[in-house]
Amino acid sequence: MGKQENIENNNKSILTDEIIRFFRGKNFGFLGTVNKDGSPQVTPTWMDIVENEDAKGWVILVNTAKDRIKQKNVSRDPRVSISLVDEDNPYSMVTIKGRVVEQTTEGADEHIDKLARRYLNAERYPSHSPNVQRIILKIKPEKIFYLPPRYTEYLQKG
């Protein structure tokens, strides 16, 4: 069985190549936010990751529509939790606790098109609407738990 890793710090090493790989594939992320009444709210969503412009690490990107529940929740309480499962091995996963450090509409339409190319193999996001303003939530990871691939012998196609 693979070794479990708990990673907690504030420098660039918080996200290793193995963890960044989850954000480069077609793995759905499950974003947890806190509702107004304190109850949890979880949404499956497309995820992206970019290196911070200020060279202080990585930022996880979630593209959503302005005024959706997750965007309202993080505007009030920026704490989030993210869980991703490897599309090729569902027994390999990463969970991340972090905070939304910025919200921006700048480049959000282009970003959702980029995600549509990755997740849907579509050149353009098919649900674009002039009535919906896209917004990017920028999340700074603070604590990470990573479970490397395991049970591969049981996942062999045969």
C-alpha angles and dihedrals in degrees: 000000000000122000120257118232128203111194122188125164142098104248135089094273092071089090114050125192089259091057095042087055089068089062094047095058132062093272114142115226123217108219117203120200134169119255122221091260091052096255120131123259120196127190128182107227146160114267136205136179133206135178111257115256090228090057093240097124137283134324124208114221126211117183115206141150118273112259096021112139095257092052092048090048096052091046088061099034117015096198114115140171123208130195124188128182122203110253090217097044117023089193090068114077147153130212123194133191116200149128135260102244098177142012120201139172090196109114092355096128091050090046094054088051089053090052091047089055090054101039102031104022085234122137092220133027103261096214099058110144132181086221094059124073113205120219132188119222111208112207126195111209114229105169129019134191116192128188111192121220115292140164089040091149089065094049096058112126110232 
